[in-house]
Amino acid sequence: MIHIGSIIKEVFENHPRRHTIVWLARQLNCVRGNVYDIFSRASIDTFMLLRLSKILDHDFFADISERLKNGENQHGQ
């Protein structure tokens, strides 16, 4: 199963600019705790995923598509 929160967290942690959680929370107009909540989510609203893609300059939709092509959404994987 694709866990989008883990993908977002990985991209955030490996971002070349090395932003802080507080920075990301400000970009999303929320508090730090909400960012950690996003990282723990198995699924996410597409509008939020689009916002995160723009903020982090990363195409999360392409990540999901690639993982689906590789069969990662099948049960047991």
QUIZI-V266660 format. One record per pair of residues at least 6 apart in sequence whose C-alpha atoms are under 8 Angstrom apart, sorted by sequence separation. I is the first residue (numbers start at 1). GAP is how many residues later the second one is. D is the distance in Angstrom with one decimal. If there is no record, write none. Layout:
# QUIZI-V266660
I | GAP | D
I | GAP | D
This chain:
# QUIZI-V266660
12 | 6 | 7.7
25 | 6 | 5.4
38 | 6 | 7.7
52 | 6 | 7.9
53 | 6 | 5.3
67 | 6 | 7.3
12 | 7 | 7.6
25 | 7 | 5.4
53 | 7 | 6.0
22 | 9 | 7.5
25 | 9 | 7.4
22 | 10 | 5.8
25 | 10 | 6.1
50 | 10 | 7.9
21 | 11 | 6.2
24 | 11 | 7.3
49 | 11 | 7.0
49 | 12 | 7.9
21 | 14 | 7.0
28 | 23 | 7.9
27 | 28 | 7.1
9 | 30 | 5.5
8 | 31 | 6.5
5 | 33 | 5.7
6 | 33 | 5.7
5 | 34 | 4.0
6 | 34 | 6.9
4 | 35 | 7.8
5 | 35 | 5.3
6 | 35 | 7.8
5 | 36 | 4.8
6 | 36 | 7.9
4 | 37 | 6.7
5 | 37 | 5.8
3 | 38 | 7.0
4 | 38 | 5.5
5 | 38 | 7.1
3 | 39 | 4.4
4 | 39 | 5.8
5 | 39 | 7.8
2 | 40 | 7.2
3 | 40 | 6.7
4 | 40 | 7.1
15 | 41 | 7.6
12 | 44 | 7.1
11 | 45 | 7.9
11 | 47 | 7.8
8 | 52 | 7.7
7 | 53 | 8.0
4 | 60 | 8.0
2 | 62 | 7.5
2 | 65 | 7.5
2 | 70 | 6.4
1 | 71 | 5.9
2 | 71 | 5.8
1 | 72 | 4.5
1 | 73 | 6.3
1 | 74 | 6.5
1 | 75 | 7.4
1 | 76 | 5.8
